[in-house]
Amino acid sequence: MKKLRLGTSDLEVGEISLGCMRMSQLSKKEAAYLIETALEAGIDLFDHADIYGRGKSEEIFAEAIEMDPSVRDKMIIQTKCGIRQGYFDFSKEHILDSVEGSLKQIFCCFIVRIH
């Protein structure tokens, strides 16, 4: 798959990303298969948001990568925040809480991009 530079960073990612909004509807096993299939196809950018599935999408994603922790080193995770049920919240407190929550939920030590 063709690689593209991610924003102004030095990171290169596949030109297709996997949106994880509906991952909350999958079992852990189905999510693991989806992640494995995406990586095999050259998809290495996984797009999340703390509101997806009311947090359940990140939870299922984390459980799926726990099944094979070696896949974590093959992926780049981006997340979004600022959206709450019915309104936007771009306060410093909410952004920091969202980032901290995503880091804990997905079991990673850094998020490459937040938007």
N, CA, C and O of each residue as an XYZ file, in Angstrom:
460
protein
N       0.845     -1.179      0.000
C       0.000      0.000      0.000
C       0.889      1.241      0.000
O       1.946      1.273      0.631
N       0.438      2.242     -0.715
C       1.160      3.505     -0.769
C       1.197      4.126      0.626
O       0.211      4.079      1.362
N       2.340      4.707      0.982
C       2.505      5.369      2.280
C       2.438      6.881      2.098
O       2.872      7.419      1.080
N       1.891      7.546      3.095
C       1.789      9.002      3.109
C       2.371      9.527      4.411
O       2.344      8.844      5.435
N       2.895     10.736      4.364
C       3.378     11.380      5.584
C       2.172     11.841      6.394
O       1.228     12.409      5.844
N       2.206     11.596      7.691
C       1.108     11.978      8.579
C       1.321     13.416      9.042
O       2.163     13.692      9.897
N       0.544     14.322      8.460
C       0.633     15.732      8.834
C       2.031     16.277      8.649
O       2.655     16.067      7.608
N       2.523     16.975      9.655
C       3.868     17.549      9.600
C       4.878     16.685     10.342
O       6.020     17.096     10.544
N       4.461     15.492     10.748
C       5.355     14.588     11.477
C       6.264     13.842     10.501
O       6.144     13.991      9.285
N       7.156     13.055     11.042
C       8.010     12.190     10.228
C       7.391     10.805     10.043
O       7.998      9.933      9.421
N       6.204     10.602     10.571
C       5.545      9.297     10.475
C       4.969      9.077      9.086
O       4.421      9.990      8.469
N       5.105      7.849      8.609
C       4.473      7.461      7.362
C       3.449      6.379      7.669
O       3.719      5.439      8.416
N       2.274      6.529      7.080
C       1.179      5.583      7.308
C       0.595      5.178      5.964
O       0.754      5.880      4.965
N      -0.083      4.039      5.953
C      -0.787      3.627      4.749
C      -1.834      4.663      4.380
O      -2.363      5.361      5.245
N      -2.133      4.760      3.081
C      -3.063      5.802      2.633
C      -4.509      5.538      3.052
O      -5.366      6.404      2.876
N      -4.790      4.372      3.597
C      -6.122      4.041      4.108
C      -6.011      3.805      5.607
O      -5.103      3.113      6.067
N      -6.931      4.378      6.362
C      -6.962      4.130      7.810
C      -8.203      3.307      8.138
O      -9.141      3.222      7.345
N      -8.189      2.709      9.314
C      -9.349      1.942      9.774
C     -10.078      2.757     10.832
O      -9.537      3.014     11.908
N     -11.299      3.159     10.529
C     -12.133      3.852     11.497
C     -12.731      2.847     12.467
O     -13.315      1.846     12.052
N     -12.589      3.111     13.744
C     -12.985      2.138     14.776
C     -14.308      2.483     15.457
O     -14.605      1.963     16.532
N     -15.107      3.360     14.834
C     -16.340      3.811     15.468
C     -17.285      2.656     15.805
O     -17.898      2.661     16.872
N     -17.409      1.696     14.941
C     -18.369      0.609     15.149
C     -17.757     -0.614     15.822
O     -18.417     -1.647     15.932
N     -16.517     -0.518     16.271
C     -15.860     -1.663     16.884
C     -16.586     -2.129     18.142
O     -16.448     -3.285     18.540
N     -17.348     -1.255     18.766
C     -18.091     -1.635     19.972
C     -19.119     -2.725     19.685
O     -19.589     -3.392     20.607
N     -19.469     -2.910     18.422
C     -20.458     -3.917     18.042
C     -19.833     -5.284     17.770
O     -20.541     -6.246     17.472
N     -18.506     -5.367     17.874
C     -17.798     -6.616     17.598
C     -17.409     -7.320     18.888
O     -17.279     -6.699     19.943
N     -17.228     -8.615     18.781
C     -16.647     -9.354     19.905
C     -15.139     -9.104     19.901
O     -14.590     -8.594     18.924
N     -14.490     -9.458     20.975
C     -13.036     -9.315     21.067
C     -12.363    -10.099     19.940
O     -11.418     -9.614     19.317
N     -12.846    -11.289     19.687
C     -12.270    -12.153     18.648
C     -12.474    -11.548     17.253
O     -11.560    -11.565     16.428
N     -13.668    -11.019     16.993
C     -13.936    -10.380     15.700
C     -13.060     -9.146     15.510
O     -12.548     -8.905     14.417
N     -12.892     -8.372     16.570
C     -12.051     -7.177     16.501
C     -10.595     -7.554     16.239
O      -9.916     -6.888     15.456
N     -10.114     -8.607     16.880
C      -8.735     -9.068     16.663
C      -8.542     -9.486     15.206
O      -7.510     -9.190     14.602
N      -9.530    -10.171     14.648
C      -9.463    -10.586     13.244
C      -9.460     -9.362     12.326
O      -8.706     -9.320     11.354
N     -10.288     -8.380     12.625
C     -10.345     -7.150     11.837
C      -8.995     -6.432     11.868
O      -8.502     -5.990     10.831
N      -8.403     -6.315     13.047
C      -7.103     -5.655     13.189
C      -6.031     -6.408     12.404
O      -5.241     -5.803     11.680
N      -6.010     -7.722     12.553
C      -5.026     -8.553     11.843
C      -5.180     -8.404     10.327
O      -4.191     -8.255      9.610
N      -6.415     -8.443      9.848
C      -6.687     -8.311      8.417
C      -6.261     -6.939      7.906
O      -5.672     -6.827      6.830
N      -6.559     -5.900      8.675
C      -6.162     -4.543      8.289
C      -4.643     -4.435      8.177
O      -4.125     -3.910      7.192
N      -3.937     -4.928      9.179
C      -2.475     -4.857      9.161
C      -1.898     -5.633      7.978
O      -0.954     -5.172      7.337
N      -2.454     -6.794      7.689
C      -1.992     -7.590      6.543
C      -2.212     -6.854      5.223
O      -1.462     -7.055      4.269
N      -3.234     -6.006      5.166
C      -3.538     -5.235      3.958
C      -2.732     -3.939      3.883
O      -2.862     -3.183      2.920
N      -1.904     -3.680      4.891
C      -1.094     -2.464      4.896
C      -1.736     -1.295      5.617
O      -1.198     -0.188      5.614
N      -2.880     -1.533      6.232
C      -3.559     -0.482      7.005
C      -2.942     -0.474      8.398
O      -3.051     -1.446      9.145
N      -2.293      0.639      8.735
C      -1.613      0.702     10.031
C      -2.056      1.884     10.888
O      -1.591      2.036     12.018
N      -2.950      2.722     10.366
C      -3.469      3.862     11.121
C      -4.883      3.523     11.581
O      -5.768      3.261     10.767
N      -5.080      3.533     12.899
C      -6.363      3.179     13.502
C      -6.950      4.426     14.144
O      -6.337      5.034     15.020
N      -8.145      4.798     13.699
C      -8.779      6.044     14.109
C      -9.832      5.793     15.185
O     -10.760      5.006     15.000
N      -9.665      6.475     16.299
C     -10.561      6.339     17.449
C     -11.128      7.694     17.859
O     -10.687      8.741     17.384
N     -12.098      7.651     18.737
C     -12.604      8.823     19.451
C     -13.184      8.309     20.755
O     -13.758      7.221     20.808
N     -13.030      9.096     21.795
C     -13.502      8.642     23.108
C     -15.011      8.442     23.153
O     -15.514      7.742     24.032
N     -15.728      9.039     22.230
C     -17.189      8.923     22.217
C     -17.675      7.693     21.440
O     -18.839      7.314     21.565
N     -16.813      7.071     20.651
C     -17.227      5.913     19.851
C     -17.728      4.795     20.757
O     -16.996      4.286     21.606
N     -18.970      4.431     20.563
C     -19.571      3.373     21.373
C     -19.576      3.713     22.853
O     -19.582      2.824     23.705
N     -19.573      5.022     23.154
C     -19.507      5.500     24.553
C     -18.314      4.898     25.296
O     -18.405      4.543     26.471
N     -17.189      4.792     24.572
C     -15.959      4.264     25.154
C     -15.756      2.780     24.917
O     -14.654      2.263     25.096
N     -16.806      2.100     24.519
C     -16.738      0.647     24.330
C     -15.841      0.262     23.147
O     -15.214     -0.797     23.171
N     -15.776      1.109     22.117
C     -14.933      0.798     20.960
C     -13.465      0.713     21.363
O     -12.758     -0.201     20.941
N     -13.005      1.657     22.175
C     -11.617      1.605     22.659
C     -11.402      0.385     23.552
O     -10.343     -0.242     23.511
N     -12.392      0.059     24.343
C     -12.287     -1.104     25.238
C     -12.136     -2.404     24.443
O     -11.268     -3.222     24.748
N     -12.974     -2.592     23.431
C     -12.904     -3.795     22.592
C     -11.576     -3.825     21.838
O     -10.950     -4.878     21.721
N     -11.150     -2.678     21.330
C      -9.873     -2.585     20.616
C      -8.730     -3.033     21.531
O      -7.877     -3.822     21.123
N      -8.716     -2.531     22.755
C      -7.667     -2.894     23.723
C      -7.689     -4.388     24.025
O      -6.637     -5.025     24.078
N      -8.867     -4.945     24.220
C      -8.984     -6.381     24.497
C      -8.493     -7.202     23.306
O      -7.877     -8.253     23.481
N      -8.767     -6.718     22.099
C      -8.341     -7.433     20.893
C      -6.823     -7.421     20.759
O      -6.230     -8.446     20.421
N      -6.188     -6.291     21.017
C      -4.726     -6.274     20.876
C      -4.041     -6.990     22.035
O      -2.883     -7.389     21.916
N      -4.738     -7.156     23.145
C      -4.186     -7.969     24.241
C      -4.036     -9.428     23.818
O      -3.179    -10.141     24.338
N      -4.868     -9.871     22.875
C      -4.791    -11.253     22.399
C      -3.473    -11.513     21.662
O      -2.971    -12.637     21.664
N      -2.917    -10.477     21.034
C      -1.621    -10.567     20.350
C      -0.917     -9.224     20.497
O      -0.977     -8.395     19.590
N      -0.250     -8.998     21.630
C       0.381     -7.705     21.897
C       1.421     -7.277     20.861
O       1.750     -6.094     20.776
N       1.939     -8.214     20.080
C       2.950     -7.859     19.078
C       2.381     -6.945     17.992
O       3.143     -6.240     17.330
N       1.066     -6.940     17.795
C       0.479     -6.081     16.762
C       0.566     -4.606     17.141
O       0.539     -3.739     16.268
N       0.668     -4.321     18.418
C       0.703     -2.923     18.873
C       1.854     -2.151     18.236
O       1.713     -0.969     17.923
N       2.992     -2.818     18.043
C       4.158     -2.152     17.458
C       4.014     -1.916     15.959
O       4.847     -1.236     15.359
N       2.989     -2.458     15.358
C       2.777     -2.326     13.915
C       1.744     -1.259     13.576
O       1.456     -1.026     12.402
N       1.180     -0.606     14.599
C       0.078      0.312     14.346
C       0.343      1.704     14.896
O       1.152      1.905     15.802
N      -0.362      2.642     14.318
C      -0.370      4.024     14.782
C      -1.816      4.331     15.144
O      -2.738      4.049     14.379
N      -1.995      4.913     16.320
C      -3.340      5.212     16.807
C      -3.531      6.720     16.849
O      -2.698      7.453     17.381
N      -4.636      7.165     16.282
C      -5.017      8.564     16.438
C      -6.388      8.584     17.088
O      -7.183      7.658     16.921
N      -6.655      9.643     17.827
C      -7.950      9.748     18.490
C      -8.460     11.177     18.394
O      -7.724     12.107     18.063
N      -9.719     11.316     18.689
C     -10.365     12.622     18.668
C     -11.067     12.836     19.995
O     -11.431     11.884     20.686
N     -11.250     14.086     20.336
C     -12.022     14.398     21.538
C     -12.732     15.721     21.323
O     -12.568     16.367     20.288
N     -13.508     16.109     22.291
C     -14.235     17.366     22.210
C     -15.720     17.180     21.969
O     -16.492     18.135     22.048
N     -16.119     15.963     21.678
C     -17.538     15.700     21.437
C     -18.103     14.975     22.647
O     -17.582     13.944     23.072
N     -19.160     15.521     23.185
C     -19.901     14.866     24.262
C     -21.304     14.595     23.751
O     -21.691     15.109     22.701
N     -22.066     13.800     24.476
C     -23.445     13.517     24.069
C     -24.198     14.832     23.927
O     -24.523     15.481     24.922
N     -24.473     15.221     22.689
C     -25.312     16.384     22.439
C     -24.620     17.731     22.369
O     -25.274     18.726     22.058
N     -23.319     17.808     22.644
C     -22.640     19.105     22.559
C     -21.127     18.909     22.439
O     -20.604     17.810     22.623
N     -20.448     20.012     22.126
C     -18.991     20.004     22.014
C     -18.379     20.572     23.284
O     -18.941     21.474     23.906
N     -17.233     20.045     23.662
C     -16.527     20.522     24.853
C     -15.029     20.518     24.557
O     -14.368     19.481     24.628
N     -14.511     21.693     24.227
C     -13.088     21.819     23.923
C     -12.321     22.456     25.077
O     -11.270     23.063     24.876
N     -12.852     22.314     26.275
C     -12.156     22.859     27.443
C     -10.866     22.077     27.682
O     -10.760     20.902     27.332
N      -9.906     22.744     28.274
C      -8.626     22.106     28.595
C      -8.850     20.862     29.454
O      -8.242     19.818     29.219
N      -9.717     20.983     30.437
C      -9.993     19.865     31.348
C     -10.535     18.648     30.596
O     -10.090     17.523     30.822
N     -11.493     18.881     29.704
C     -12.077     17.757     28.962
C     -11.051     17.125     28.017
O     -10.976     15.900     27.917
N     -10.272     17.941     27.335
C      -9.264     17.404     26.414
C      -8.251     16.559     27.177
O      -7.925     15.453     26.746
N      -7.751     17.058     28.297
C      -6.784     16.291     29.091
C      -7.404     15.003     29.627
O      -6.766     13.951     29.604
N      -8.645     15.082     30.109
C      -9.339     13.878     30.596
C      -9.532     12.858     29.472
O      -9.359     11.657     29.681
N      -9.890     13.339     28.286
C     -10.105     12.443     27.148
C      -8.820     11.746     26.736
O      -8.807     10.538     26.499
N      -7.741     12.512     26.652
C      -6.453     11.931     26.262
C      -6.001     10.911     27.304
O      -5.583      9.806     26.958
N      -6.087     11.282     28.567
C      -5.693     10.359     29.636
C      -6.551      9.090     29.605
O      -6.036      7.983     29.763
N      -7.845      9.255     29.402
C      -8.740      8.104     29.343
C      -8.420      7.188     28.172
O      -8.422      5.966     28.320
N      -8.145      7.774     27.004
C      -7.800      6.959     25.836
C      -6.486      6.223     26.047
O      -6.365      5.055     25.675
N      -5.507      6.886     26.634
C      -4.221      6.230     26.901
C      -4.403      5.022     27.817
O      -3.820      3.964     27.584
N      -5.207      5.188     28.848
C      -5.454      4.077     29.779
C      -6.278      2.977     29.115
O      -5.993      1.790     29.275
N      -7.286      3.382     28.379
C      -8.203      2.415     27.772
C      -7.507      1.550     26.731
O      -7.729      0.340     26.674
N      -6.665      2.168     25.908
C      -6.028      1.440     24.814
C      -4.690      0.839     25.256
O      -4.038      0.149     24.472
N      -4.280      1.089     26.486
C      -3.031      0.537     27.014
C      -1.821      0.954     26.185
O      -0.960      0.128     25.880
N      -1.755      2.213     25.826
C      -0.552      2.657     25.126
C       0.052      3.821     25.890
O      -0.611      4.474     26.696
N       1.312      4.059     25.620
C       2.009      5.084     26.389
C       1.990      6.434     25.695
O       2.358      7.437     26.307
N       1.576      6.491     24.444
C       1.455      7.779     23.775
C       0.449      7.679     22.640
O       0.205      6.606     22.089
N      -0.121      8.820     22.311
C      -1.012      8.936     21.162
C      -0.286      9.829     20.174
O       0.199     10.902     20.534
N      -0.211      9.392     18.947
C       0.547     10.115     17.946
C      -0.171     11.384     17.507
O       0.468     12.409     17.267
N      -1.469     11.323     17.402
C      -2.206     12.466     16.877
C      -3.557     12.545     17.561
O      -4.250     11.542     17.733
N      -3.910     13.748     17.943
C      -5.250     13.983     18.477
C      -5.830     15.153     17.703
O      -5.157     16.161     17.489
N      -7.072     15.016     17.286
C      -7.696     16.117     16.542
C      -9.171     16.161     16.844
O      -9.883     17.016     16.317
